[in-house]
């Protein structure tokens, strides 16, 4: 997992979820690559370990 693992621990503590769930999502979405970018057919991008969509990120 990336150096950002501590951020995952902080996020799951704040949201009261299992840290392994967040790590599993990151692994499924990007294989843990913090610089991953997936370009979608609609022109938006999924960015980072968790593949947050650029449209969702603008909120």
Backbone as JSON Lines, residues from 0, in Angstrom:
{"i":0,"aa":"X","n":[0.85,-1.18,0.0],"ca":[0.0,0.0,0.0],"c":[0.89,1.23,0.0]}
{"i":1,"aa":"X","n":[0.36,2.31,-0.42],"ca":[1.16,3.52,-0.58],"c":[1.52,4.15,0.77]}
{"i":2,"aa":"X","n":[2.32,5.18,0.69],"ca":[2.72,5.92,1.87],"c":[1.51,6.6,2.51]}
{"i":3,"aa":"X","n":[0.47,6.75,1.75],"ca":[-0.74,7.41,2.25],"c":[-1.57,6.5,3.14]}
{"i":4,"aa":"X","n":[-1.06,5.34,3.5],"ca":[-1.81,4.41,4.34],"c":[-2.32,5.04,5.62]}
{"i":5,"aa":"X","n":[-1.56,5.96,6.21],"ca":[-2.0,6.65,7.42],"c":[-3.24,7.48,7.17]}
{"i":6,"aa":"X","n":[-3.37,8.03,5.98],"ca":[-4.57,8.8,5.63],"c":[-5.79,7.88,5.61]}
{"i":7,"aa":"X","n":[-5.6,6.66,5.14],"ca":[-6.7,5.7,5.15],"c":[-7.15,5.46,6.59]}
{"i":8,"aa":"X","n":[-6.18,5.27,7.49],"ca":[-6.52,5.02,8.89],"c":[-7.29,6.19,9.49]}
{"i":9,"aa":"X","n":[-6.87,7.41,9.17],"ca":[-7.58,8.6,9.66],"c":[-8.99,8.67,9.09]}
{"i":10,"aa":"X","n":[-9.13,8.38,7.81],"ca":[-10.44,8.45,7.17],"c":[-11.4,7.41,7.73]}
{"i":11,"aa":"X","n":[-10.92,6.19,7.94],"ca":[-11.81,5.15,8.45],"c":[-12.18,5.41,9.91]}
{"i":12,"aa":"X","n":[-11.28,6.0,10.67],"ca":[-11.61,6.35,12.05],"c":[-12.71,7.42,12.07]}
{"i":13,"aa":"X","n":[-12.58,8.4,11.18],"ca":[-13.57,9.47,11.1],"c":[-14.93,8.94,10.65]}
{"i":14,"aa":"X","n":[-14.92,7.99,9.69],"ca":[-16.16,7.46,9.13],"c":[-16.65,6.2,9.84]}
{"i":15,"aa":"X","n":[-15.86,5.67,10.78],"ca":[-16.2,4.45,11.53],"c":[-16.43,3.26,10.61]}
{"i":16,"aa":"X","n":[-15.48,3.03,9.69],"ca":[-15.55,1.85,8.84],"c":[-14.26,1.04,8.99]}
{"i":17,"aa":"X","n":[-14.3,-0.18,8.5],"ca":[-13.15,-1.07,8.58],"c":[-12.08,-0.6,7.59]}
{"i":18,"aa":"X","n":[-10.84,-0.39,8.05],"ca":[-9.79,0.09,7.14],"c":[-9.5,-0.87,5.99]}
{"i":19,"aa":"X","n":[-9.74,-2.15,6.2],"ca":[-9.5,-3.11,5.13],"c":[-10.49,-2.94,3.98]}
{"i":20,"aa":"X","n":[-11.67,-2.42,4.27],"ca":[-12.65,-2.15,3.21],"c":[-12.11,-1.05,2.29]}
{"i":21,"aa":"X","n":[-11.62,0.02,2.87],"ca":[-11.06,1.11,2.07],"c":[-9.84,0.65,1.29]}
{"i":22,"aa":"X","n":[-8.99,-0.14,1.91],"ca":[-7.81,-0.65,1.21],"c":[-8.21,-1.58,0.06]}
{"i":23,"aa":"X","n":[-9.26,-2.38,0.26],"ca":[-9.74,-3.27,-0.8],"c":[-10.27,-2.47,-1.98]}
{"i":24,"aa":"X","n":[-10.99,-1.39,-1.7],"ca":[-11.49,-0.52,-2.77],"c":[-10.33,0.09,-3.54]}
{"i":25,"aa":"X","n":[-9.31,0.54,-2.82],"ca":[-8.13,1.12,-3.47],"c":[-7.42,0.08,-4.33]}
{"i":26,"aa":"X","n":[-7.33,-1.14,-3.84],"ca":[-6.65,-2.19,-4.6],"c":[-7.45,-2.53,-5.85]}
{"i":27,"aa":"X","n":[-8.76,-2.64,-5.71],"ca":[-9.6,-2.97,-6.86],"c":[-9.56,-1.85,-7.9]}
{"i":28,"aa":"X","n":[-9.6,-0.61,-7.45],"ca":[-9.68,0.53,-8.37],"c":[-8.38,0.87,-9.07]}
{"i":29,"aa":"X","n":[-7.25,0.71,-8.36],"ca":[-6.0,1.2,-8.94],"c":[-4.77,0.35,-8.62]}
{"i":30,"aa":"X","n":[-5.0,-0.78,-7.97],"ca":[-3.89,-1.61,-7.49],"c":[-3.0,-0.81,-6.54]}
{"i":31,"aa":"X","n":[-3.59,0.17,-5.84],"ca":[-2.86,0.97,-4.86],"c":[-1.99,2.06,-5.46]}
{"i":32,"aa":"X","n":[-2.19,2.36,-6.73],"ca":[-1.36,3.36,-7.41],"c":[-1.91,4.77,-7.15]}
{"i":33,"aa":"X","n":[-1.2,5.6,-6.38],"ca":[-1.71,6.94,-6.08],"c":[-1.74,7.88,-7.28]}
{"i":34,"aa":"X","n":[-1.06,7.53,-8.36],"ca":[-1.06,8.39,-9.55],"c":[-1.93,7.82,-10.68]}
{"i":35,"aa":"X","n":[-2.73,6.82,-10.38],"ca":[-3.57,6.2,-11.4],"c":[-4.6,7.19,-11.93]}
{"i":36,"aa":"X","n":[-4.82,7.15,-13.24],"ca":[-5.85,7.96,-13.89],"c":[-6.55,7.07,-14.9]}
{"i":37,"aa":"X","n":[-7.88,7.03,-14.84],"ca":[-8.66,6.29,-15.82],"c":[-9.56,7.3,-16.53]}
{"i":38,"aa":"X","n":[-9.45,7.34,-17.85],"ca":[-10.28,8.25,-18.63],"c":[-11.56,7.52,-19.05]}
{"i":39,"aa":"X","n":[-12.69,8.08,-18.67],"ca":[-13.99,7.48,-18.95],"c":[-14.51,7.92,-20.32]}
{"i":40,"aa":"X","n":[-15.46,7.15,-20.83],"ca":[-16.04,7.44,-22.15],"c":[-16.74,8.8,-22.17]}
{"i":41,"aa":"X","n":[-17.23,9.26,-21.02],"ca":[-17.94,10.55,-20.98],"c":[-17.0,11.74,-20.85]}
{"i":42,"aa":"X","n":[-15.69,11.48,-20.86],"ca":[-14.71,12.55,-20.79],"c":[-14.22,12.89,-19.39]}
{"i":43,"aa":"X","n":[-14.86,12.3,-18.36],"ca":[-14.39,12.55,-17.0],"c":[-13.24,11.6,-16.67]}
{"i":44,"aa":"X","n":[-12.53,11.89,-15.59],"ca":[-11.4,11.08,-15.17],"c":[-11.62,10.53,-13.77]}
{"i":45,"aa":"X","n":[-11.19,9.3,-13.54],"ca":[-11.12,8.71,-12.21],"c":[-9.67,8.83,-11.78]}
{"i":46,"aa":"X","n":[-9.43,9.39,-10.6],"ca":[-8.08,9.79,-10.21],"c":[-7.66,9.16,-8.88]}
{"i":47,"aa":"X","n":[-6.4,8.72,-8.81],"ca":[-5.79,8.28,-7.56],"c":[-6.12,6.87,-7.13]}
{"i":48,"aa":"X","n":[-5.67,6.52,-5.93],"ca":[-5.84,5.17,-5.41],"c":[-7.3,4.74,-5.35]}
{"i":49,"aa":"X","n":[-8.18,5.65,-4.96],"ca":[-9.59,5.31,-4.82],"c":[-10.39,5.6,-6.08]}
{"i":50,"aa":"X","n":[-9.73,6.07,-7.12],"ca":[-10.37,6.37,-8.4],"c":[-11.58,7.27,-8.22]}
{"i":51,"aa":"X","n":[-11.37,8.38,-7.5],"ca":[-12.42,9.38,-7.32],"c":[-12.62,10.09,-8.65]}
{"i":52,"aa":"X","n":[-13.88,10.18,-9.06],"ca":[-14.19,10.8,-10.34],"c":[-14.03,12.3,-10.24]}
{"i":53,"aa":"X","n":[-13.44,12.9,-11.27],"ca":[-13.19,14.34,-11.28],"c":[-14.48,15.13,-11.1]}
{"i":54,"aa":"X","n":[-15.59,14.63,-11.62],"ca":[-16.88,15.3,-11.48],"c":[-17.31,15.26,-10.02]}
{"i":55,"aa":"X","n":[-17.16,14.11,-9.36],"ca":[-17.52,13.97,-7.94],"c":[-16.6,14.82,-7.07]}
{"i":56,"aa":"X","n":[-15.36,14.94,-7.46],"ca":[-14.36,15.66,-6.67],"c":[-14.59,17.16,-6.66]}
{"i":57,"aa":"X","n":[-15.35,17.68,-7.62],"ca":[-15.55,19.12,-7.72],"c":[-16.58,19.65,-6.73]}
{"i":58,"aa":"X","n":[-17.29,18.75,-6.08],"ca":[-18.35,19.19,-5.13],"c":[-17.79,19.8,-3.87]}
